[in-house]
Amino acid sequence: MKEKRTCPECGSQRNKTGEFKGYGSVFKKNSVLKSSPVDACFCLDCGTILFLRVRNIEKLT
């Protein structure tokens, strides 16, 4: 996730990654025990979220 992306809203290439954890995690349907944090890439100039990615997809399959 080191590649710089262009924001579709403001055209900036200044972005950074963060994460959703806890209640922001993705949970396997019908299971509260299997979850994964979600990584997010967002624009540092306008705050637009450029993409979301499930970090540990193997936990949910």
Rosetta constraint file for C-alpha pairs under 8 A:
AtomPair CA 1 CA 17 HARMONIC 7.77 0.50
AtomPair CA 4 CA 13 HARMONIC 6.02 0.50
AtomPair CA 4 CA 14 HARMONIC 7.28 0.50
AtomPair CA 4 CA 15 HARMONIC 6.77 0.50
AtomPair CA 5 CA 13 HARMONIC 5.64 0.50
AtomPair CA 5 CA 14 HARMONIC 7.88 0.50
AtomPair CA 5 CA 15 HARMONIC 7.11 0.50
AtomPair CA 5 CA 50 HARMONIC 7.71 0.50
AtomPair CA 6 CA 11 HARMONIC 5.63 0.50
AtomPair CA 6 CA 12 HARMONIC 5.68 0.50
AtomPair CA 6 CA 13 HARMONIC 4.69 0.50
AtomPair CA 6 CA 14 HARMONIC 7.88 0.50
AtomPair CA 7 CA 11 HARMONIC 4.80 0.50
AtomPair CA 7 CA 12 HARMONIC 5.38 0.50
AtomPair CA 7 CA 13 HARMONIC 6.35 0.50
AtomPair CA 7 CA 43 HARMONIC 6.35 0.50
AtomPair CA 7 CA 48 HARMONIC 7.28 0.50
AtomPair CA 7 CA 50 HARMONIC 6.69 0.50
AtomPair CA 9 CA 46 HARMONIC 7.82 0.50
AtomPair CA 9 CA 48 HARMONIC 7.22 0.50
AtomPair CA 10 CA 45 HARMONIC 7.79 0.50
AtomPair CA 10 CA 46 HARMONIC 6.95 0.50
AtomPair CA 12 CA 43 HARMONIC 7.16 0.50
AtomPair CA 12 CA 45 HARMONIC 6.87 0.50
AtomPair CA 13 CA 43 HARMONIC 7.44 0.50
AtomPair CA 14 CA 43 HARMONIC 6.00 0.50
AtomPair CA 14 CA 44 HARMONIC 5.57 0.50
AtomPair CA 14 CA 45 HARMONIC 6.93 0.50
AtomPair CA 15 CA 41 HARMONIC 6.65 0.50
AtomPair CA 15 CA 42 HARMONIC 5.43 0.50
AtomPair CA 15 CA 43 HARMONIC 4.37 0.50
AtomPair CA 15 CA 44 HARMONIC 5.09 0.50
AtomPair CA 15 CA 45 HARMONIC 7.94 0.50
AtomPair CA 16 CA 41 HARMONIC 5.54 0.50
AtomPair CA 16 CA 42 HARMONIC 5.64 0.50
AtomPair CA 16 CA 43 HARMONIC 6.67 0.50
AtomPair CA 16 CA 44 HARMONIC 6.73 0.50
AtomPair CA 17 CA 39 HARMONIC 6.82 0.50
AtomPair CA 17 CA 40 HARMONIC 5.40 0.50
AtomPair CA 17 CA 41 HARMONIC 4.23 0.50
AtomPair CA 17 CA 42 HARMONIC 6.27 0.50
AtomPair CA 18 CA 39 HARMONIC 5.87 0.50
AtomPair CA 18 CA 40 HARMONIC 5.22 0.50
AtomPair CA 18 CA 41 HARMONIC 6.38 0.50
AtomPair CA 18 CA 42 HARMONIC 7.80 0.50
AtomPair CA 19 CA 37 HARMONIC 6.72 0.50
AtomPair CA 19 CA 38 HARMONIC 5.54 0.50
AtomPair CA 19 CA 39 HARMONIC 4.37 0.50
AtomPair CA 19 CA 40 HARMONIC 5.53 0.50
AtomPair CA 20 CA 24 HARMONIC 4.74 0.50
AtomPair CA 20 CA 25 HARMONIC 5.89 0.50
AtomPair CA 20 CA 37 HARMONIC 5.70 0.50
AtomPair CA 20 CA 38 HARMONIC 5.07 0.50
AtomPair CA 20 CA 39 HARMONIC 6.37 0.50
AtomPair CA 20 CA 40 HARMONIC 7.42 0.50
AtomPair CA 21 CA 25 HARMONIC 5.07 0.50
AtomPair CA 21 CA 36 HARMONIC 7.87 0.50
AtomPair CA 21 CA 37 HARMONIC 5.00 0.50
AtomPair CA 21 CA 38 HARMONIC 6.85 0.50
AtomPair CA 22 CA 37 HARMONIC 7.46 0.50
AtomPair CA 24 CA 37 HARMONIC 7.19 0.50
AtomPair CA 24 CA 38 HARMONIC 7.27 0.50
AtomPair CA 25 CA 35 HARMONIC 6.28 0.50
AtomPair CA 25 CA 36 HARMONIC 5.47 0.50
AtomPair CA 25 CA 37 HARMONIC 4.58 0.50
AtomPair CA 25 CA 38 HARMONIC 5.77 0.50
AtomPair CA 26 CA 35 HARMONIC 5.46 0.50
AtomPair CA 26 CA 36 HARMONIC 5.48 0.50
AtomPair CA 26 CA 37 HARMONIC 6.51 0.50
AtomPair CA 26 CA 38 HARMONIC 6.84 0.50
AtomPair CA 26 CA 54 HARMONIC 7.21 0.50
AtomPair CA 27 CA 31 HARMONIC 6.76 0.50
AtomPair CA 27 CA 32 HARMONIC 6.24 0.50
AtomPair CA 27 CA 33 HARMONIC 7.77 0.50
AtomPair CA 27 CA 34 HARMONIC 5.88 0.50
AtomPair CA 27 CA 35 HARMONIC 4.27 0.50
AtomPair CA 27 CA 36 HARMONIC 6.71 0.50
AtomPair CA 27 CA 60 HARMONIC 7.24 0.50
AtomPair CA 28 CA 32 HARMONIC 7.06 0.50
AtomPair CA 28 CA 34 HARMONIC 5.68 0.50
AtomPair CA 28 CA 35 HARMONIC 6.16 0.50
AtomPair CA 28 CA 60 HARMONIC 5.28 0.50
AtomPair CA 28 CA 61 HARMONIC 7.92 0.50
AtomPair CA 34 CA 59 HARMONIC 6.13 0.50
AtomPair CA 34 CA 60 HARMONIC 6.36 0.50
AtomPair CA 35 CA 59 HARMONIC 6.61 0.50
AtomPair CA 35 CA 60 HARMONIC 6.68 0.50
AtomPair CA 36 CA 54 HARMONIC 6.50 0.50
AtomPair CA 36 CA 55 HARMONIC 6.21 0.50
AtomPair CA 36 CA 56 HARMONIC 5.45 0.50
AtomPair CA 36 CA 57 HARMONIC 7.22 0.50
AtomPair CA 36 CA 59 HARMONIC 6.93 0.50
AtomPair CA 36 CA 60 HARMONIC 7.63 0.50
AtomPair CA 37 CA 54 HARMONIC 6.38 0.50
AtomPair CA 37 CA 55 HARMONIC 5.87 0.50
AtomPair CA 37 CA 56 HARMONIC 7.28 0.50
AtomPair CA 38 CA 52 HARMONIC 6.53 0.50
AtomPair CA 38 CA 53 HARMONIC 5.55 0.50
AtomPair CA 38 CA 54 HARMONIC 4.61 0.50
AtomPair CA 38 CA 55 HARMONIC 5.63 0.50
AtomPair CA 39 CA 52 HARMONIC 5.67 0.50
AtomPair CA 39 CA 53 HARMONIC 5.15 0.50
AtomPair CA 39 CA 54 HARMONIC 6.34 0.50
AtomPair CA 39 CA 55 HARMONIC 6.27 0.50
AtomPair CA 40 CA 49 HARMONIC 6.88 0.50
AtomPair CA 40 CA 50 HARMONIC 7.45 0.50
AtomPair CA 40 CA 51 HARMONIC 5.80 0.50
AtomPair CA 40 CA 52 HARMONIC 4.56 0.50
AtomPair CA 40 CA 53 HARMONIC 6.48 0.50
AtomPair CA 41 CA 49 HARMONIC 5.96 0.50
AtomPair CA 41 CA 50 HARMONIC 5.43 0.50
AtomPair CA 41 CA 51 HARMONIC 5.49 0.50
AtomPair CA 41 CA 52 HARMONIC 6.67 0.50
AtomPair CA 42 CA 47 HARMONIC 5.88 0.50
AtomPair CA 42 CA 48 HARMONIC 5.56 0.50
AtomPair CA 42 CA 49 HARMONIC 4.26 0.50
AtomPair CA 42 CA 50 HARMONIC 5.24 0.50
AtomPair CA 42 CA 51 HARMONIC 7.31 0.50
AtomPair CA 43 CA 47 HARMONIC 4.86 0.50
AtomPair CA 43 CA 48 HARMONIC 5.32 0.50
AtomPair CA 43 CA 49 HARMONIC 6.47 0.50
AtomPair CA 43 CA 50 HARMONIC 6.95 0.50
AtomPair CA 56 CA 60 HARMONIC 7.55 0.50
AtomPair CA 57 CA 61 HARMONIC 6.73 0.50
